[in-house]
């Protein structure tokens, strides 16, 4: 079965999260994804709150920008979430938006090198290992978590370009793709991820989950809101991006991404979605029954 989720956009004030999270839980939504988006809302704080306010929905952080974070802090915070809410957090890390990283003095000369070092160290720390490393960016001296997760946990890498996608296959447990990824882009991403897995000798290992956002607008003004957001993102000319319409139309768009290689599709409302609570109900109660 294709996984299905929805995004709480950080353009909403943080105090709106409680009602959205509770409705997502009540409606049976599988996954609620949050963003650590400069300079709006922090990923760990919002995820912890959403997990505490709910009982069953899984909460994804998509994603934590590694230039902003010492890997030990990422591991400590992630491990705490996994231990307090077993089986429910989903952690993704990535490059972050480079312009934003530059604004805070954290832009890396080699984002791919940084992400590789962060992934290797983070996954080892979450496995409970003692880590010593002297990398270009990541430097740890006999660091181990006192409270690592009680069970193995996956770490997902956000990726777009070919080098990052190959890296995700080689060094992460899954890959997160942006809403600027059409079905053909998912197919190509799968190929690049598999190249990375093969290069690292991981092809026969655990399955590599691919999660992709799908920009979704409903209601009478949905087409106009969708067009405006695609234009604002500079991808209005890219075919097969985003969907507007009723539950059947959205479900068909989800299925196209699944057929292209997505394991989970997360519906991303437009930044000006007028009813975020209604949106998560729509995903859970109307779209989910139509997605095999």
N, C-alpha and C positions, 0 to 999 in steps of 0.2 A: 504494500500500500504506500502511495506517495504521502510523505509527511506534509502537513499544512500548518501555516502559522500566520501571524499578523505583526505589524510593526507599530509600536508607540513612538511617534515622531517627536524628537526633542524640540520641535517648534512649539509644542504644547508646554505650558508651564508645568513644573514638576509636581505641583499639587493635584494636577489632573490624573496622575498615574494611578492613584488609589482606586478611583471608580472604574477606570478602564481595566485594570488588573483583576478586580473583583468580578466584573462582568465577564471577562475572558474565562475566568475560572468557572463561574456558574454556567456559562454557555457551553462549556466543554471544549474550548479552544485548546489545541495541542501545544502550541508554542507561541509565546509572546516575546518579541525581540525588541531590544532597547539599543540605543546608539550612544557611544561616548563621542559627542560631536562638539568640537570647539566652536564657540565658547558657551555652550548651552548647558549640558547636563553630564555628570560623571557616570560612567558605566557601572562601577561597583556599587555606589550608593543607591542608584535606582534599582539595580538588580536585587540587592539585599532587601530593599523595601518591598518590591513586588513579590518576592518569594515569601516574605513574612506575612503579607496580606492575603496570600492564597494558599491552597492546599494541594492542588494537583497539576496546574499548568506548568510546563517547563518554561524557563526564562533564559533567553539567549542574550548575550552581550555581543553585538556585532558592529563595531569591534573596538578593542583597546589598542590605541596607537602605540607601538613599541618605543618610538623615540621619546615619548613623554614619561616612560616608566622604567625604573630599575627592575630587572627581572625578578629579584628576590621579593620585592613588594608585590608584583603581579602574582607570584606563586603563593605568597602568604594570604593575600586576599582571596584568590581563587580557591585555595585549599579550605579556608574557613567556610566559604559558601558551600562547597561540596560536602563538607562534614555536617553542617547545620541543616542542609536541605538535600539529602542524598538522592541522586538520580535526576534532579530537576534543573540545575544550572547547565548552561551551554556556553563555553568560552571560545571566543574568536579573537585573534590578534592580527595586526597588520601594519602596513607602512604608515597609515594616516595620510591625511591630505597634506602634501608637501608645503603648500603655501602657509597653512596653519602651523605646521611644525617650524617653519621659518619665523613666524611671528613670535614664538616663545623661545627662540634660540636653540631649538632642538633638532633642526634639520640635519640629517646624516648625509655625508658625502656618498656613501654606498648603502642605500636603503636595503638592498637585497642581502648584503653581508650582515647588516644589523638584524634583520628578520631571521636569518638562518641561525645566528648565534643565540638570539633570544628564544627561538623555538627549541633548539637543542637543550639549552639550560633549563627552560621552563618545564619541558616534558620530563627531564631527569629529576628535577626538584619535586614535581608532582608524583613521581614514582617513589619518592622517599629516599632518593640517593643523596650521598654527600658529593657536592660538586665543587671542583676546583678548575677554573678555566681562566686563561689569559688571552682573550680575544682582542680583536680590533676595537670592539665596543663593549662587550660583556666581560666583566672581570669579577670572578668570585674566588674566595679563598676559604676552602673547607666549609661551605655553606650547606646546611641541610634543614629541612623543616621539622620542627618538633611535632607538628600535627599535620602530616600529609593526608591526602584523601584516603579513606578507608578502602576504597575500591579503585581500580584503574579508571582514569577519566580521559576522554579525548580532548585534544586541543586542535581547533580549527584555524586555518590561516586565510585571511582575506587576500585575494589576489586578482589582478587584472591582466598584466602583461605576461608574455611568454616566459620570461625568466622567473617571475614570481609564481606562476602556475606550476612550472617544473619543480621549483623549490617546495611548494605546498605538497606535491606528490612525494618528494623525497623526505621531507622533514616534519610534516604535519599529519594529523589523523583525519582531516577533512578540509574542504575548501569552501569558502563563502564568496559568491559572485554578486556583483552589484546589479541594480535594476537596469543598468545599461547593457545587459547581456541578453541578446535575443536567442531563440532556440539554436540557431547555427553557431552562435558564440559558445553555448553550453557544450555542443558537440566538440568544438575545437578545444575548449578548456579540458574536457575529458581526455582528449588525445595527449595534450601537453602534461597533464597530471600523471597519466600513465607512463609517459616518457620519464618523468622524474622518479616515479616508483621503480621502474625498471633499472634506472641508473643507480638507485640506492639498494637494489636487491630486495625490494618490498612487494613485488608483484603478487606473490603468493600469500601475503600476510592478511591482516584484517581488512575488510572492505573500507574503501575511502569514500566518505559521504560528501556529496556535493549539495550545497544549499544555495539557492538563488532567490533574490528578491524580484518581485513582479509588481511594477507600479500599477495601481488599480484605482479607478475612479468610478463611483456609482452615482445614481441620481440624474435628474434632468440636466444639471450643469456639468456632469461628469466629463463629457467629451471636451468641453472648453477648458476645464481644469487640467485634464490630462495633456492637452496640446500645450498649454501654458507652461507646465512643469517640464515637459520634454524640451521645449524651446529654451527655457531658462538653463537647463543642463547642457545645452548645445548638442542634443542628440535627436532633434526633431526629424532629421533626414534618414535616420537609421530605421530600416524596416523591421516590423514585428516587435516593436518595443511597447510595453504597456498594454492595458486592456481597459475598456469601459463597457458597461452594459449590465445585464442581469446576472444572476448566479450561474445560469447555463453558459453564458458567454465567458465568464471568468473561469469556470471549471474547464472549459475547452482550452483556454490559454494555459492553465496549469498543466493540463495533460500534454500539450505540445512541449512544454519544458521538460516534463518527466520523460517523454519519449526521446528527447534529445540527451538525456543523461542526468537530470536533476533527481536527487533522492527526496529533497524537501523543497517546497516552494513557499516563500513567505510573502504574503500580500502586503505591499507597501502603499499606504494611502498617500494622496498628495499632501503637501505641506499645509494646504488650506482646507483639508477635510473638515466639513462642518459638524460631523457627528462621529467622533472617534469611538464612543461606546457602541453606537449602532454599527459601526464598521466591523468591530470584532464579533458582534452577534451575527452579522451577515456572513462572515467567514466561517464561523463555527456551525451555525444552524442552517444556512442555505447553500453555501459552496461545498462544505465538507461531504454531505451526502451524495454529491454528484461527482466526486473525485475518487476513482478506484485506488 
